[in-house]
């Protein structure tokens, strides 16, 4: 008896070629449902509709097609168990040797703007996962293919094994099948956690909280040469069926991205996202080891980059650059003057791409949406992991409080806002000194805040005269305020919240410094 294949796919990529080879090369009989059967018939291939095979019509608008004993009996029967074979004979059920199924596009559907809960629910596949799981369970006798990427490998397997798939191939396919359905169920569960069954509103019990079960799954996008160090294996994973974020970026040129490149690129993206509003001036950020070593706004993109580079040209060597405008020729010329690891921007003009192509190892990426980042951050610890919502609350200077006798000018408030946005992205304890909307000094990752203040001021040097200083956390004592004043700092922005806030305020009043409290801290560990 000929082998029997059941084909029922939403994504019909490669379907006709696969089915033609199954019939022409290996003599398979085909059964299929719905649109898959129509596609096969239109291609001139012999196929029996599932409804004709089972004797039961598709019902409930197509919700029930393959949920039938003739289908699942044929899939689940163990060929080496006499009782199973007898049941097949008694019910006149043919054993099914190959199942080719992929699922309704649930993730693609919910990614559409303004999709309704009703639309999303109709894209939850029922019969498909049932067939996939049944086939994978019985992989000792059945091959399950759930992706078009498997079709050629399967046909080659048949060619090398006299028309049958090896036990190893079937087991490997079963593993992929269970991974596929697990990811599918996780996507549905994550979506429903964000929905309410009433009026499409987010449910009160979930609002403002993290889920009881946190679902994290990814598909390997690329094996990386190594991780932070050469002795650490590493890989890059994409979350979701639809490529977003860095998985959706276009690499125009350069070497393969490394683990450290991607970590730094994400840090640079987070910084430049602060200045990606259409009303924002051209902005550039240079990152080294996830910390900003230079960032600036300018009248042109080239000016913004040059100001960012001049802030700390030593650290900028080998850095990662993020820009909030498409790269133009003038900026490309400036970028080409030093060694950089990566440049990312929302676009790249043709002339600029030609100029940058001379730096063959420079990785140039285009990421049109620089603002869409993860909703949560995840950090592994022994025996589990920690998660938190991303620190993406919009800055609202109207909620800030001027606590000194001296009041800030409008220009100083604008500069404070610039410095505060950048301080958020330096490792705590973080201090950022800026002037003319450009960084002058950054102190990051120190064990005490005074140390960070000294590093930032030393880096700024004489340029600190009249500059502003931002601190990601409060000052526990007034020593940092006095150190800043001695270096010429005119204005300080910090969250406040220390029991000794008044000491710092008194020091600022004594020394003629403006101090503004934001009421919101930005630790970055």
C-alpha positions, -999 to +999 in steps of 0.1 A: +000+000+000+012+035-008+024+057+020-002+083+031+006+120+037-018+145+053-011+181+043-028+210+060-009+243+060-016+280+065+017+290+050+019+274+016+055+282+009+071+252-009+039+232-007+034+224-043+070+214-048+069+191-018+036+175-028+048+169-064+079+151-052+059+130-027+036+118-055+060+116-085+091+103-067+077+082-039+042+073-048+025+089-018-013+093-016-024+128-004-052+139+018-057+175+027-082+201+041-096+234+030-074+258+012-045+233+011-066+209-009-077+236-033-041+247-039-030+211-046-059+205-070-052+238-088-016+225-093-030+193-109-020+170-080-042+141-070-056+148-035-085+136-014-102+162+008-103+153+045-140+157+046-143+130+019-118+108+036-136+110+070-171+111+057-177+142+079-181+177+065-161+207+078-184+224+103-185+256+124-171+278+097-140+256+094-133+254+131-137+216+129-120+199+100-095+173+111-107+164+146-119+129+136-109+093+146-100+085+110-074+112+111-061+109+146-064+071+146-042+070+115-017+093+131-015+077+166-016+040+157+015+020+167+024-002+138+042-027+161+012-031+184-012-058+171-042-043+190-036-009+173-034-025+139-065-045+145-084-013+155-073+003+122-085-027+102-118-028+120-125+009+115-111+009+079-085+035+088-053+039+068-021+046+088-008+081+081+030+082+075+036+119+070+019+149+085+027+184+071+011+211+092+018+247+101-005+268+122-028+298+118-007+330+118-016+341+153+014+363+160+012+379+126-024+387+133-019+403+167+010+424+153-015+443+131-026+476+144-060+478+161-066+440+158-097+430+179-098+403+205-124+385+183-100+385+153-072+372+174-093+344+189-102+331+154-065+327+146-060+303+175-054+270+157-070+239+173-068+210+148-033+219+137-016+217+171-036+185+178-022+169+146+013+181+153+014+168+188-001+135+179+024+130+151+053+140+173+042+117+200+041+088+175+073+098+158+084+061+160+061+056+130+052+091+117+071+121+104+059+155+113+070+186+093+058+220+107+080+243+087+088+248+050+125+249+059+122+211+066+108+200+032+141+197+013+158+178+041+129+154+043+129+147+006+167+141+007+161+118+037+137+097+016+161+096-014+189+083+008+168+057+027+147+040+000+116+062+005+115+062+043+127+086+070+151+073+096+142+071+133+168+098+141+152+122+115+117+115+128+128+122+164+145+154+154+114+165+136+093+156+167+115+179+188+110+208+164+073+201+164+069+203+202+090+234+203+067+249+176+035+242+195+051+254+228+061+287+213+026+290+197+009+285+231+032+309+248+023+336+223-014+330+228-010+330+266+011+362+266-015+380+244-045+369+265-027+381+297-028+416+282-064+414+273-096+417+293-127+396+284-148+428+290-147+457+265-112+449+253-097+466+283-066+454+302-079+435+332-075+452+366-057+422+382-029+424+356-027+462+352+006+475+366+019+441+375+041+414+360+025+380+351+025+351+376+042+330+349+068+348+328+072+333+293+105+337+276+113+318+244+134+325+214+145+309+181+182+310+174+188+336+148+226+333+147+254+314+164+279+340+175+317+335+175+318+337+213+302+357+242+319+384+263+351+364+261+365+338+236+359+308+260+322+315+263+299+301+236+271+324+226+241+327+203+215+354+193+178+345+196+148+361+181+116+364+202+083+361+183+075+348+149+079+383+134+113+399+133+114+431+154+142+452+169+177+441+160+164+410+142+146+434+118+177+456+112+195+456+079+233+453+079+246+472+050+282+462+054+309+450+078+319+420+098+295+397+116+280+412+147+295+399+180+279+394+214+295+425+227+285+445+196+248+436+201+249+445+238+265+478+231+242+485+202+212+480+224+227+504+249+232+530+221+197+524+208+182+531+242+201+564+244+193+576+210+156+567+215+155+595+240+160+619+210+139+601+184+109+624+186+104+641+152+107+675+169+141+666+183+173+681+169+199+658+152+215+636+179+245+613+181+256+589+209+288+570+212+288+540+235+317+520+249+311+490+271+274+500+273+282+534+288+279+567+269+313+582+263+299+610+242+265+623+232+253+655+217+226+674+198+235+697+169+221+718+141+231+690+117+238+653+122+275+658+113+278+686+140+260+664+166+284+635+159+315+658+160+304+672+194+298+637+207+332+626+194+350+656+209+335+650+243+359+620+248+378+612+216+400+587+234+371+565+245+353+570+212+380+549+195+364+515+188+330+527+199+294+521+189+276+551+173+239+556+172+223+585+152+187+597+152+187+607+115+197+589+083+234+590+077+243+618+052+275+623+033+290+649+057+284+626+087+298+596+068+330+615+062+333+624+099+325+588+109+353+575+085+380+595+103+384+571+132+381+534+140+345+525+150+330+491+156+294+498+146+271+526+134+233+524+135+208+549+121+172+549+109+185+551+073+216+557+051+218+579+020+234+564-011+264+588-011+270+581+026+269+543+020+295+547-007+318+567+016+314+542+044+321+513+021+358+522+022+358+511+059+351+474+050+351+461+086+328+488+099+294+474+107+267+497+094+231+489+104+198+505+094+171+502+121+141+523+110+124+521+144+149+531+171+123+535+198+107+501+201+125+483+229+116+454+252+087+459+277+107+440+303+143+433+312+154+399+322+185+389+342+196+354+350+205+344+386+213+310+401+181+289+400+160+314+381+158+349+367+147+384+376+124+406+355+113+441+357+094+465+334+117+487+313+128+521+326+110+539+298+088+564+317+086+596+298+105+626+314+081+653+326+101+684+337+069+700+349+070+676+379+105+687+388+111+708+419+135+737+422+148+735+458+174+763+458+170+801+462+186+806+428+162+797+400+173+781+367+170+799+334+151+784+305+184+775+289+196+758+320+164+738+323+168+726+287+204+716+294+193+698+326+168+678+306+195+668+281+218+657+309+191+639+328+181+618+298+217+607+293+224+600+330+197+574+329+218+553+305+251+553+324+259+526+349+251+535+385+266+554+403+262+577+373+272+613+369+270+632+336+283+667+330+271+686+299+271+720+283+257+732+250+238+699+247+269+678+246+285+656+272+318+668+288+324+641+313+308+608+324+315+590+357+298+555+356+298+523+375+318+535+406+313+521+440+307+555+455+290+587+440+319+610+450+342+588+428+319+592+399+317+630+404+354+633+404+358+612+373+332+632+354+347+665+365+382+655+357+372+645+323+354+678+317+383+698+330+381+735+324+350+729+303+330+723+335+328+761+341+291+770+338+282+734+330+254+713+345+257+680+364+232+652+365+232+624+391+211+592+387+207+589+425+205+612+454+235+627+472+238+612+507+261+640+518+269+675+506+305+666+495+296+660+459+278+694+457+309+711+470+332+692+446+310+702+417+309+738+427+347+739+430+349+727+394+326+755+382+293+736+379+264+760+378+234+737+380+226+702+394+197+679+387+193+648+409+163+627+421+165+636+458+151+613+485+181+613+509+176+619+546+203+645+542+188+663+511+187+696+531+225+694+536+230+693+498+204+721+493+221+743+519+255+737+502+240+747+469+225+779+483+258+787+500+277+782+468+252+799+444+243+767+426+209+759+411+195+725+423+165+707+408+150+675+422+132+651+398+116+628+423+126+598+401+159+579+402+174+559+373+198+533+387+212+510+360+229+479+373 
